[in-house]
Amino acid sequence: MPDESTQVTDPRRSLPSVDRLLAHELLAAAVAEHGRDLAVEAARATLAAARTAAPSAADAPTFAALAEDAARRLAEMTRGTLYPVINATGVIIHTNLGRAPLSTASQRAMTAVAAGYSNLEYDLAAGERGSRYLHVETLLCRLTGAEAALVVNNNAGAVFLVLAALAAGRDVVISRGQLVEIGGGFRIPDVLRQSGARLVEVGTTNRTRLRDFQEAIGPATALLLRVHSSNFRQIGFTSEAPLSEMVALGRESGVPVVDDLGSGSLLDTTRYGLVPEPMVQSSLAAGADLVTFSGDKLLGGPQAGLIVGREALVAKLRHHPLARALRVDKSTLAALQATLLHYLAGEAEREVPIWRMIATPLDALQTRAAAWAAELCARGLAAEVVPSTSAIGGGSLPGETLPTRAVALSHPAPDALAAALRAGEPPVVARIADGRLLLDPRTVQPGEDEALLGAVGKAWERGN
Ligand SMILES: *Cc1c(COP(=O)(O)O)cnc(C)c1O
């Protein structure tokens, strides 16, 4: 049996066996807790890494270091891979960081139905089967002025369902300026093809007129489709047919108009100094027959795809087999209902986190950033408050920023500091600008300050 104290020329010979490593006290406890199989896997990974890393016996890690490494690998395996992080990037709807954080009421509603049974599809008054969609349909109709509403897994699913149910085998007319890629490979032309609908492109990349739609309409036309160019902006010599004119044309020709808004806001973004983002209510008021939008972009709720509009069309969607494949679960519906109730109560700006972040005044950001900087300076870090900008993100309002105050950390290796922050507990995701690491208080949730400052302090020590 090899011994860690034995000097041998081949470093592989100086490594202990799996069994011997597992007998180390650090791992013996882990074996008792997590079972032997995972511990063996961790020990094997440690020994394999040591075999490739140590070029000579003199460099071979000590027995204790090997045990520590295996224990760390085992802890990583058993803690799962999805956990909360602190978003200090200033990007409010950060798709990679899970988009919209939920309101307290939404979290509670979600937990309450997740933990036990609920009246998800049960009509308590009648004592018989009910519909899961009723919990949000009435609310959505009241908030948007729609006749009917349906909720599916996400907005990509909503668009797909609309096309499959209303246009398979027929023509969908869309402007060339709106054949967009949303991100993550979601390209409107591909989605159209997959749904079985035929794409009829009209106009040009920068200019499409009502006439272009008029000329394309024929007996095979199922829909006129408008897609909001969420994540990019066209400037210069550009024009698109206004929705109201498309609606008039659609009515004349008996062809429904579908408006995919992407973000789709229920609040007026211009009240916060931002350019206007299309509002769901306005689109319906202008006569769109169906409007689709996301639950977790500017609505600030859970991941979902919301479809609002005419009852006759929504009924066709409800009865399509894809509706079942795309259906939402009880915790999503609970969170969505609670989010919508904030809008109904007129308290969205205060209760829905993304709106609270958008609405945070500059002096509040300055105060919080100054408190962080003072605390970090007191711990010996090079921190100061600087003017910067926050972004909306999530493919909403591209290029639009909100003025903010951030804490800038001057560190010899800002990338190493950022990596140390990401590796911390809790992980912190920050931004680097002009060679400094920036922490934007706008997207750091209330109550996260202490954890953030602690994590920054630790990362700074490790990075120096
Ligand atoms: C974001 C977006 C989608 C996809 O919505 P998800 O909720 O992410 O599935 C579809 N269309 C537009 C215009 C979008 O901006």
The ligand as a Tripos MOL2 file, in Angstrom:
@<TRIPOS>MOLECULE
LIG
   15    15     1     0     0
SMALL
NO_CHARGES

@<TRIPOS>ATOM
      1 C1        -38.7660   37.9450  -25.4730 C.3       1 LIG1
      2 C2        -39.6250   37.8370  -26.6760 C.ar      1 LIG1
      3 C3        -40.2180   36.6180  -27.0370 C.ar      1 LIG1
      4 C4        -39.9740   35.3660  -26.2420 C.3       1 LIG1
      5 O1        -40.5420   35.4920  -24.9700 O.3       1 LIG1
      6 P1        -40.1090   34.4630  -23.8000 P.3       1 LIG1
      7 O2        -41.0480   34.7960  -22.6890 O.co2     1 LIG1
      8 O3        -38.6860   34.7290  -23.5110 O.co2     1 LIG1
      9 O4        -40.3270   33.1000  -24.3340 O.co2     1 LIG1
     10 C5        -41.0180   36.5700  -28.1570 C.ar      1 LIG1
     11 N1        -41.2390   37.6760  -28.8960 N.ar      1 LIG1
     12 C6        -40.6800   38.8800  -28.5980 C.ar      1 LIG1
     13 C7        -40.9630   40.0520  -29.4730 C.3       1 LIG1
     14 C8        -39.8560   38.9950  -27.4740 C.ar      1 LIG1
     15 O5        -39.2880   40.1610  -27.1620 O.3       1 LIG1
@<TRIPOS>BOND
     1     1     2 1
     2     2     3 ar
     3     2    14 ar
     4     3     4 1
     5     3    10 ar
     6     4     5 1
     7     5     6 1
     8     6     7 2
     9     6     8 1
    10     6     9 1
    11    10    11 ar
    12    11    12 ar
    13    12    13 1
    14    12    14 ar
    15    14    15 1
@<TRIPOS>SUBSTRUCTURE
     1 LIG1         1 GROUP 0 **** ****
